[in-house]
Amino acid sequence: MDNKTAARLDGFVVGPGAEWTGLAVCTDLRLDGWEAARTADVTKVRPRTA
């Protein structure tokens, strides 16, 4: 998958690692499962704002 077609994941980083990053996925303001992404493929992370 290239950057033009990359999937966007909304959630919270719960397990950053050298090869994989674990995410608690958030949809409709509630937690909705888990995802794993290759850390090398993560291009942008925004901090949570209050």
N, C-alpha and C positions, 0 to 999 in steps of 0.2 A: 504494500500500500504506500503510495507516495504522499507527500504533504498536501497535495490538492484534494485527495480523497480520504485523508486520515479521519478516524472517528474521534469525536469529542466525548470525553468522559467527565461528568460532573460528580464530585464527591470529595471525600477526605482521604488523604494519604495516611495509611495505617501501618505500612510495612515497607519503608524504602530499603532497597538493597542494591548491590553492585550490578546484578543481572536483571532482577525483577522488582517491580514496585506494586505493592498491594493497595487497593483502593476500596473504601466503603462507598458504594454508589448511592447518590442522593437524587431522588426524583420527587417532584411535587412536595418539596420540603420535608421529606421523610427518607430514612435509609431504606434502600431497596436492593440489597444483595451485595455481592463482592465481585471485583474484577482484578485481573493481574495484567500489567503492561510491562513490556520490556523497557527497562530503565533507559536504554540508549534511544528509544523511540519517543520518550517524553520530551516535548519541545517547549512547553510553557506551563508554569504553575503559578497560580495567583494566591496570595494570602487571603484568608477569610477576613472580611471587614464586618464591623459591628453595626 
